[in-house]
Amino acid sequence: MENGKSHVFELIVKQGEPTLVPPAEATEKGLYFLSNLDQNIAVIVRTIYCFKSEEKGNEDAVRVIKDALSKVLVHYYPLAGRLTLSPEMKLIVDCTGEGAVFVEAEAECGLEELGDITKPDPVALGKLVYEIPGAQNILQIPPLVAQVTKFKDGGFVLGLCMNHCMFDGIGAMEFVNAWGDVARGLTLKVPPFMDRTILKARNPPKPEFSHHEFAEIEDVSNTAELYKEEMLYRSFCFNPDNLEHLKKKALEDGTLEKCTTFEALSAFVWRARSEALNLKPDQQTKLLFAVDGRPRFNPPIPEKYFGNAIVLTNSLSKAGELVDNPLSFTVKLVQEAVKMVTDSYMRSAVDYFEATRARPSLAATLLITTWSRLSFHTTDFGWGEPVLSGPVALPEKEVMLFLSHGKERKSINVLLGLPASAMNKFEKLMEI
């Protein structure tokens, strides 16, 4: 299995002055409700899309993308507003219509000199996404910040900084693809569904589950000491053969009848990470991952829902049990976590936040975010699909990202950061 270690040269990017891109037409003003599923996930996500066409250069890239942004913001108007706090001290969008922040930039090299972007590199790749100077918190960062960087060889990169509270991966993908459609002169077949009050908490709230995703776990293994070491970021590519091998391994003792690629891979990396961090056998450890609630809500969430419709589910285990048992043991824990997500569980999660304002605790936790089913690679602004796309950085040290990889999108890249000594051990455990 390949291990994506690559040297990234020093990227020099000259950024212009930021401008505001308001919606092309007047849009609704006033306060826009964010559900409790949005509140729980207010982190900044930075992604880049690299484009290079044989047919045309990048001369028109800024104009085309900027014009299309103003048009698509008519449909996605809260992205042109600003985040603020409601009287209940919850996030809400003030739909001011002032616009998304847009920056034009130039790189001093060709696009191919970027090299391998399959592992997060906050230093180099961060230059392709504009950061609001002096921003102390998410309220000071507009919901959408875009930068178009032109490269010497005719390629360009669209760098986006978006707040996760505005939408989940599916919603973000639909927005960026709609933006690309508008840039190519197409009209939106289905406009976004804007009403987030369909996911309002019940009154009074009725949490029916224990919601261990919020549980604080004591760090008896003292991993805080380990995290003082230098952090290393790596990507590990699991090709279809590797993935098939993991599924067979999960089924070989006959405990399970079947398992999915996600279940086998999640179980494998959770176990390996626990071992690499040298967690004590009695250390409780938690796995968190998001499940798409769109088809699981009753009735299902409307098509093109603009917002977060994902719910975190969880699994708890002692590290010693993960490491000492066959892979099927951990896969079964993952399967039970998936099964737990029903309409009543998700509505309970919404109500739990309403009653407690708790946020998921990440102590002794692995949070897996899956982008492998998201079609960001199909985004087309008129220069064809991106030659590369991916995240700039991982939002937290406990986060691991699954991305689809390769022309057929059948391989999965696993991206993570670990303290140096733990990463050396993790690399050995990835040799399957």
For each residue, the residues with C-beta under 8 A, 3 or more apart:
1: 236 237 238 239 242 430 431 432
2: 236 237
3: 234 235 236 237 427 430
4: 116 118 119 234 235 236 237 413
5: 119 234
6: 115 116 119
7: 115
8: 11 114 115 116 121 123 124
9: 109 113 115 124
10: 124
11: 8 107 109 114 124 125 127 128
12: 107 108 109
13: 105 106 107 108 127 128 149
14: 105 106 107 108
15: 103 104 105 130 147
16: 103 104 105
17: 103
18: 101 102 103 130
19: 101 102 103
20: 98 99 100 101 102
21: 66 69 70 73 80 99 100 101 102 146
22: 70 73 80 97 98 99
23: 26 27 70 73 74 77 80 97 99
24: 70 71 73 74
25: 74
26: 23 97
27: 23 73 74 77 80 95 97
28: 77 95
29: 95 96 97
30: 94 95
31: 86 92 93 94 95
32: 78 81 92 93 94 95 196
33: 92 196 197 200
34: 38 39 90 91 92 93 165 196 307
35: 38 39 196 197 199 200 307 308 350
36: 39 40 199 201 349 350 353 354
37: 40 41 199 293 307 308 309 310 311 349 350
38: 34 35 41 42 91 165 166 196 307 308
39: 34 35 36 42 90 91 165 353
40: 36 37 308 312 353 359 360
41: 37 38 164 165 168 308 310
42: 38 39 91 138 163 164 165
43: 138 163 164 395 396
44: 138 141 161 162 163 164 395
45: 161 162 163 164 172 391 395
46: 126 129 159 160 161 162 391 392 393
47: 129 159 160 162 376 389 390 391 392
48: 117 125 128 129 157 158 159 160 388 389 390 392
49: 157 158 159 160 176 376 379 386 388 389
50: 111 114 117 155 156 157 386 387 388 389
51: 58 61 155 156 157 158 381 383 384 386 387
52: 111 153 154 155 156 383 387
53: 56 57 154 383 384
54:
55:
56: 53 60 154 383
57: 53 154
58: 51 61 150 151 154 155 156 383
59:
60: 56 63 64
61: 51 58 64 65 148 150 156 381 383
62: 65 66 104 148 150
63: 60 66 67
64: 60 61 67 68 183 381 382
65: 61 62 68 69 146 148 158 179 183 381
66: 21 62 63 69 70 102 148
67: 63 64 70 71 183
68: 64 65 71 72 179 180 182 183 381
69: 21 65 66 72 73 100 102 146 179
70: 21 22 23 24 66 67 73 74 99
71: 24 67 68 74 182
72: 68 69 75 76 175 178 179 182 188
73: 21 22 23 24 27 69 70 76 77 79 80 99 100
74: 23 24 25 27 70 71 77
75: 72 178 188 191 192
76: 72 73 79 80 175 178 192 306
77: 23 27 28 73 74 80 81 95 97
78: 32 81 93 95 143 166 194 306
79: 73 76 100 143 144 166 175
80: 21 22 23 27 73 76 77 95 96 97 98 99 100 144
81: 32 77 78 93 94 95 96 97 98 143
82: 93 94 96 98 139 142 143
83: 91 92 93 94 138 139 141 143 163 165
84: 91 92 93 94 139
85: 89 90 91 92 139
86: 31 89 90 91 92
87:
88:
89: 85 86
90: 34 39 85 86
91: 34 38 39 42 83 84 85 86 165
92: 31 32 33 34 83 84 85 86
93: 31 32 34 78 81 82 83 84 143 166
94: 30 31 32 81 82 83 84
95: 27 28 29 30 31 32 77 78 80 81
96: 29 80 81 82
97: 22 23 26 27 29 77 80 81
98: 20 22 80 81 82
99: 20 21 22 23 70 73 80 102
100: 20 21 69 73 79 80 142 143 144 145 146
101: 18 19 20 21 130 132 142 144 145 146
102: 18 19 20 21 66 69 99 145 146 147 148
103: 15 16 17 18 19 130 145 146 147 148
104: 15 16 62 147 148 150
105: 13 14 15 16 128 130 147 148 149 150
106: 13 14 149 150
107: 11 12 13 14 111 149 150 151 152 157
108: 12 13 14 152
109: 9 11 12 113 114 151 152
110: 113 151 152 153 155
111: 50 52 107 114 151 153 155 156 157 387
112: 115 153 155
113: 9 109 110
114: 8 11 50 109 111 117 124 125 157 388
115: 6 7 8 9 112
116: 4 6 8 119
117: 48 50 114 121 125 388 390
118: 4 235 237 390 403 405 413 415
119: 4 5 6 116 233 234 235 415
120: 125 233 390 391 392 393 394 401 415 417
121: 8 117 124 125 126 233 392 393
122: 125 126 392 393
123: 8 126 127
124: 8 9 10 11 114 121 127
125: 11 48 114 117 120 121 122 128 129 392 393
126: 46 121 122 123 129 131 392 393
127: 11 13 123 124
128: 11 13 48 105 125 147 149 157 159 392
129: 46 47 48 125 126 145 147 159 160 161 392
130: 15 18 101 103 105 145 146 147 159 161
131: 126 135 145 161
132: 101 135 140 141 142 145
133:
134: 140
135: 131 132 140 141
136: 140
137: 140 141
138: 42 43 44 83 141 163 165
139: 82 83 84 85
140: 132 134 135 136 137
141: 44 83 132 135 137 138 145 161 163
142: 82 100 101 132 145
143: 78 79 81 82 83 93 100 162 163 165 166
144: 79 80 100 101 160 161 162 166
145: 100 101 102 103 129 130 131 132 141 142 160 161 162
146: 21 65 69 100 101 102 103 130 158 159 160 161
147: 15 102 103 104 105 128 129 130 157 158 159 160
148: 61 62 65 66 102 103 104 105 156 157 158 159
149: 13 105 106 107 128 156 157 159
150: 58 61 62 104 105 106 107 155 156
151: 58 107 109 110 111 154 155 156 157
152: 107 108 109 110
153: 52 110 111 112
154: 52 53 56 57 58 151
155: 50 51 52 58 110 111 112 150 151 387
156: 50 51 52 58 61 111 148 149 150 151 383
157: 48 49 50 51 107 111 114 128 147 148 149 151
158: 48 49 51 65 146 147 148 381
159: 46 47 48 49 128 129 130 146 147 148 149 392
160: 46 47 48 49 129 144 145 146 147 176
161: 44 45 46 129 130 131 141 144 145 146
162: 44 45 46 47 143 144 145 166 167 172
163: 42 43 44 45 83 138 141 143 166
164: 41 42 43 44 45 167 168 308
165: 34 38 39 41 42 83 91 138 143 308
166: 38 78 79 93 143 144 162 163 171 172 307
167: 162 164 170 171 172 174 175 306 307 308
168: 41 164 171 172 290 292 307 308 309 310
169: 172 173 310 369 370 371 374
170: 167 173 174 292 294 309 374
171: 166 167 168 174 175 192 305 306 307 308 309
172: 45 162 166 167 168 169 175 176
173: 169 170 176 177 374 375 376
174: 167 170 171 177 178 192 304
175: 72 76 79 167 171 172 178 179 192 306
176: 49 160 172 173 179 180 376 379
177: 173 174 180 181 375 378 379
178: 72 75 76 174 175 181 182 188 192
179: 65 68 69 72 175 176 182 183 379 381
180: 68 176 177 183 184 379 380 381 382
181: 177 178 184 186 187 188
182: 68 71 72 178 179 185 186 187 188
183: 64 65 67 68 179 180 381 382
184: 180 181 380 381 382
185: 182
186: 181 182
187: 181 182
188: 72 75 178 181 182 191
189:
190: 303 304
191: 75 188 304
192: 75 76 171 174 175 178 304 305 306
193: 302 303 304 305 306
194: 78 306
195: 198
196: 32 33 34 35 38 199 306 307
197: 33 35 200
198: 195 301 302
199: 35 36 37 196 307 309 350
200: 33 35 197 350
201: 36 205 350 351 353 354
202: 205 206 347 350 351
203:
204:
205: 201 202 351 352 354 355
206: 202 348 351
207: 211 348 349 351 352 355
208: 344 345 348
209: 340 345 348 349 352
210:
211: 207 214 215 348 349 352 358
212: 215 286 314 316
213: 286 288 312 313 314 349 360
214: 211 352 356 358 359 360 361
215: 211 212 286 316 361
216: 361 363
217: 284 285 286 361 363 364 365
218: 284 363 364
219: 222 223 224 283 363 364
220: 280 282 283
221: 277 278 279 280 283 319 364
222: 219 225 226
223: 219 226 227 277 279 364
224: 219 227 228
225: 222 228
226: 222 223 229 277 278 419 421 422
227: 223 224 231 397 419
228: 224 225 419
229: 226 419 420 421
230: 419 420
231: 227 397 417 418 419 420
232: 417 418 419 420 423
233: 119 120 121 394 415 416 417
234: 3 4 5 119 415 416 417 418 423 426 427
235: 3 4 118 119 413 414 415
236: 1 2 3 4 413 414 430
237: 1 2 3 4 118 405 411 412 413 414
238: 1 242 243 246 265 411 412 413 414
239: 1 242 243 406 410 411
240: 243 244 410 411
241: 244 245
242: 1 238 239 245 246 432
243: 238 239 240 246 247 261 264 265 411 412
244: 240 241 247 248
245: 241 242 248 249 432
246: 238 242 243 249 250 261 264 265 268 327 432
247: 243 244 250 251 259 260 261 264
248: 244 245 251 252
249: 245 246 252 264 327
250: 246 247 256 259 263 264 267 327 328 331
251: 247 248 254 256 257 258 259 328
252: 248 249 326 328
253: 326 328
254: 251
255: 326 328 329 332
256: 250 251 259 328 331 332 335
257: 251
258: 251
259: 247 250 251 256 263 264 331 335
260: 247 263 264
261: 243 246 247 264 265 412
262: 265 266 334 370 402
263: 250 259 260 266 267 331 334 335 338
264: 243 246 247 249 250 259 260 261 267 268 327 331
265: 238 243 246 261 262 268 269 402 412 414
266: 262 263 269 270 287 289 334 368
267: 250 263 264 270 271 327 330 331 333 334
268: 246 264 265 271 272 327 330
269: 265 266 272 273 366 368 400 414 416
270: 266 267 273 274 285 287 322 330 334 366 368
271: 267 268 274 275 322 323 327 330
272: 268 269 275 276 426 429 430
273: 269 270 276 277 366 400 416 418 422 426
274: 270 271 277 279 283 285 319 322 323 366
275: 271 272 278 279 319 322 323 425 429
276: 272 273 418 422 423 425 426 429
277: 221 223 226 273 274 418 419 422
278: 221 226 275 422 425
279: 221 223 274 275 283 285 319 364
280: 220 221 283 319 320
281: 318 319 320 323 324
282: 220 318 319 320
283: 219 220 221 274 279 280 318 319 320 364
284: 217 218 316 317 318 319 364
285: 217 270 274 279 316 317 318 319 322 364 365 366
286: 212 213 215 217 314 315 316 364 365 366
287: 266 270 314 315 316 317 333 334 337 365 366 368
288: 213 312 313 314 360 362 365 366 367 368
289: 266 312 313 337 367 368 369 370
290: 168 310 311 312 313 369 370
291: 296 310 311 312 313 338 341
292: 168 170 295 296 309 310
293: 37 296 297 301 309 310 311 341 346
294: 170 297 300 301 305 309
295: 292 300 301
296: 291 292 293 300 341 342 343 346
297: 293 294 300 301 309 343 346
298: 343
299:
300: 294 295 296 297
301: 198 293 294 295 297 305 309
302: 193 198 305
303: 190 193
304: 174 190 191 192 193
305: 171 192 193 294 301 302 309
306: 76 78 167 171 175 192 193 194 196
307: 34 35 37 38 166 167 168 171 196 199
308: 35 37 38 40 41 164 165 167 168 171
309: 37 168 170 171 199 292 293 294 297 301 305
310: 37 41 168 169 290 291 292 293
311: 37 290 291 293 341 345 346 349
312: 40 213 288 289 290 291 349 360
313: 213 288 289 290 291 337 338 340 341 345
314: 212 213 286 287 288 337
315: 286 287 333 334 336 337
316: 212 215 284 285 286 287
317: 284 285 287 321 322 330 333
318: 281 282 283 284 285 321 322
319: 221 274 275 279 280 281 282 283 284 285 322 323
320: 280 281 282 283 323 324
321: 317 318 324 325 329
322: 270 271 274 275 285 317 318 319 325 329 330
323: 271 274 275 281 319 320
324: 281 320 321
325: 321 322 328 329 330
326: 252 253 255 329
327: 246 249 250 264 267 268 271 330 331
328: 250 251 252 253 255 256 325 331 332
329: 255 321 322 325 326 332 333
330: 267 268 270 271 317 322 325 327 333 334
331: 250 256 259 263 264 267 327 328 334 335
332: 255 256 328 329 335 336
333: 267 287 315 317 329 330 336 337
334: 262 263 266 267 270 287 315 330 331 337 338
335: 256 259 263 331 332 338 339
336: 315 332 333 339 340
337: 287 289 313 314 315 333 334 340 341
338: 263 291 313 334 335 341
339: 335 336
340: 209 313 336 337 345
341: 291 293 296 311 313 337 338 345 346
342: 296 345 346
343: 296 297 298 346 347
344: 208 347 348
345: 208 209 311 313 340 341 342 348 349
346: 293 296 297 311 341 342 343 349 350
347: 202 343 344 350 351
348: 206 207 208 209 211 344 345 351 352
349: 36 37 207 209 211 213 311 312 345 346 352 353
350: 35 36 37 199 200 201 202 346 347 353 354
351: 201 202 205 206 207 347 348 354 355
352: 205 207 209 211 214 348 349 355 356 358
353: 36 39 40 201 349 350 356 357 358
354: 36 201 205 350 351
355: 205 207 351 352
356: 214 352 353
357: 353
358: 211 214 352 353
359: 40 214
360: 40 213 214 288 312 365 367
361: 214 215 216 217 365
362: 288 365 367 396 398
363: 216 217 218 219
364: 217 218 219 221 223 279 283 284 285 286
365: 217 285 286 287 288 360 361 362 398
366: 269 270 273 274 285 286 287 288 398 400
367: 288 289 360 362 396 398 399 400
368: 266 269 270 287 288 289 399 400 401 402
369: 169 289 290 399 400 401 402
370: 169 262 289 290 373 401 402
371: 169 374 376 391 401 402 403 404
372: 402 403 404 409 412
373: 370 404
374: 169 170 173 371 404
375: 173 177 378
376: 47 49 173 176 371 379 386 389
377: 385 386 389 404 409
378: 177 375 385
379: 49 176 177 179 180 376 385 386 389
380: 180 184 383 384 385
381: 51 61 64 65 68 158 179 180 183 184
382: 64 180 183 184
383: 51 52 53 56 58 61 156 380
384: 51 53 380
385: 377 378 379 380
386: 49 50 51 376 377 379 389
387: 50 51 52 111 155
388: 48 49 50 114 117
389: 47 48 49 50 376 377 379 386
390: 47 48 117 118 120 403
391: 45 46 47 120 371 394 401 403 415
392: 46 47 48 120 121 122 125 126 128 129 159
393: 46 120 121 122 125 126
394: 120 233 391 397 399 400 401 415 416 417
395: 43 44 45 399
396: 43 362 367 399
397: 227 231 394 417
398: 362 365 366 367
399: 367 368 369 394 395 396 416
400: 269 273 366 367 368 369 394 414 415 416
401: 120 368 369 370 371 391 394 414 415 416
402: 262 265 368 369 370 371 372 412 413 414
403: 118 371 372 390 391 412 413 415
404: 371 372 373 374 377 409 410 411 412 413
405: 118 237 409 411 412 413
406: 239 409 410 411
407:
408: 411
409: 372 377 404 405 406
410: 239 240 404 406
411: 237 238 239 240 243 404 405 406 408
412: 237 238 243 261 265 372 402 403 404 405
413: 4 118 235 236 237 238 402 403 404 405
414: 235 236 237 238 265 269 400 401 402
415: 118 119 120 233 234 235 391 394 400 401 403
416: 233 234 269 273 394 399 400 401 426
417: 120 231 232 233 234 394 397 423
418: 231 232 234 273 276 277 422 423 426
419: 226 227 228 229 230 231 232 277 422 423
420: 229 230 231 232 423 424
421: 226 229 424 425
422: 226 273 276 277 278 418 419 425 426
423: 232 234 276 417 418 419 420 426 427
424: 420 421 427 428
425: 275 276 278 421 422 428 429
426: 234 272 273 276 416 418 422 423 429 430
427: 3 234 423 424 430 431
428: 424 425 431
429: 272 275 276 425 426
430: 1 3 236 272 426 427
431: 1 427 428
432: 1 242 245 246
